[in-house]
């Protein structure tokens, strides 16, 4: 398990949502939710343990 990258991705997802509350531009919702989901998917990827041979 790679805890560093996983935590960074989760924190980035939260930061994107927090920043989204303060900015106002067209297509804000879909853009911010897409970024958040991508960061959460990356965090899920980093929680996988490597295959052992």
C-alpha positions in Angstrom: 0.0 0.0 0.0 1.3 3.4 -0.9 0.0 5.7 1.8 1.7 8.9 0.7 0.2 9.1 -2.8 -3.2 7.8 -1.5 -3.4 10.6 1.1 -2.3 13.2 -1.3 -5.1 12.2 -3.8 -7.7 12.2 -1.0 -6.6 15.6 0.2 -6.6 17.0 -3.4 -10.1 15.7 -3.9 -11.3 17.6 -0.7 -9.4 20.7 -1.7 -11.0 20.7 -5.1 -14.5 20.6 -3.5 -13.5 23.4 -1.0 -12.2 25.6 -3.8 -15.3 24.9 -5.8 -17.4 26.6 -3.2 -15.6 29.9 -3.7 -15.2 30.1 -7.5 -17.9 30.8 -10.0 -17.5 29.9 -13.7 -19.5 28.1 -16.3 -19.5 24.3 -16.1 -18.2 24.5 -12.5 -20.2 21.6 -11.2 -19.2 19.0 -13.8 -15.6 20.1 -13.8 -15.1 20.0 -10.1 -16.9 16.7 -9.6 -14.9 15.1 -12.4 -11.7 16.2 -10.8 -12.8 14.9 -7.5 -13.8 11.5 -8.8 -10.5 11.2 -10.7 -8.5 12.0 -7.6 -10.6 9.4 -5.6 -10.0 6.8 -8.3 -6.3 7.5 -8.1 -6.4 7.1 -4.4 -8.2 3.8 -4.8 -5.5 2.7 -7.2 -2.8 3.4 -4.7 -4.5 1.4 -2.0 -4.0 -1.8 -4.0 -1.1 -3.9 -2.7 1.4 -5.1 -5.3 1.2 -8.6 -6.6 3.5 -11.1 -4.9 5.3 -13.6 -7.1 
